[in-house]
Amino acid sequence: MSALPQATLDIRRRRIKFRAWHRGMLETDLLLGRFADAEVANLSESELDDFEALLEAIDRDVFAWATGETPTPEAYDTLLFRRIVAFHAGLDPVGT
């Protein structure tokens, strides 16, 4: 499996950061945007795939999953999503 060229990854990361901050619900913007600002440069292509899939989910659902109000569906219950939640809770994502 060949990696994408760095320029393509940079564009993809910038697009993810923009979309993470411009979702429509302030709480979800903060949840995803702050994580994207801090971590998107370090994400693998697979993690970028997971982030892009999460960006397609409905804001209120993402926020409910992150706060534990509703269970996270299996399709979104990825290590990346657990990292996002842990990032805001100040926890170790593997231990959560």
C-alpha positions in Angstrom: 0.0 0.0 0.0 1.6 3.3 -1.1 1.2 6.4 0.9 -0.3 9.6 -0.5 2.1 12.4 -1.5 2.7 14.8 1.4 1.1 17.7 -0.5 -2.1 15.6 -0.9 -2.1 14.8 2.8 -1.5 18.4 3.7 -4.6 19.4 1.7 -6.6 16.7 3.2 -5.6 17.7 6.8 -6.4 21.4 6.1 -9.8 20.4 4.8 -10.5 18.3 7.9 -9.5 21.2 10.2 -11.8 23.5 8.3 -14.7 21.1 8.4 -14.1 20.3 12.1 -14.5 24.0 13.0 -17.5 24.7 10.7 -20.1 22.1 11.5 -23.0 24.2 12.7 -23.2 23.3 16.4 -20.8 25.2 18.6 -20.2 22.3 21.0 -19.3 19.9 18.2 -17.1 22.6 16.6 -15.2 22.9 19.8 -15.0 19.1 20.3 -13.7 18.3 16.9 -12.0 21.6 16.0 -9.8 21.7 19.1 -8.7 18.1 18.6 -8.0 18.8 14.9 -5.9 21.8 15.6 -3.8 19.9 18.1 -3.6 16.4 16.5 -4.5 16.3 12.8 -0.9 16.8 11.7 0.0 13.5 13.5 -2.8 11.4 12.2 -2.2 8.5 9.8 -4.1 8.0 6.6 -6.4 5.5 8.3 -7.1 7.9 11.1 -7.8 10.7 8.6 -10.4 8.3 7.0 -12.0 7.8 10.4 -12.0 11.6 11.0 -13.6 12.2 7.6 -16.3 9.6 8.4 -17.0 11.2 11.7 -17.4 14.6 10.0 -20.3 13.1 8.0 -22.2 12.2 11.2 -24.9 14.5 12.6 -23.6 17.1 15.1 -26.0 16.3 17.9 -25.3 12.6 17.5 -21.5 13.1 17.7 -21.9 15.3 20.8 -24.3 12.8 22.5 -21.8 10.0 21.8 -18.9 12.1 23.2 -20.7 12.9 26.4 -22.0 9.4 26.9 -25.6 10.5 26.5 -26.1 7.7 23.9 -23.9 4.8 23.0 -21.5 5.3 20.1 -22.5 3.2 17.1 -19.9 0.6 16.2 -19.1 2.3 12.9 -17.9 5.4 14.8 -16.5 3.7 17.9 -12.9 3.9 16.6 -9.7 4.5 18.5 -9.7 8.0 16.9 -13.1 8.8 18.4 -11.9 7.6 21.8 -8.8 9.7 21.4 -11.0 12.8 20.7 -13.1 12.2 23.8 -10.0 11.5 25.9 -8.3 14.6 24.6 -11.1 16.7 26.0 -11.4 14.7 29.3 -7.6 14.7 29.8 -7.6 10.9 29.8 -5.5 8.2 28.2 -7.5 7.0 25.2 -6.3 3.4 25.5 -7.4 3.3 29.2 -10.9 4.7 28.5 
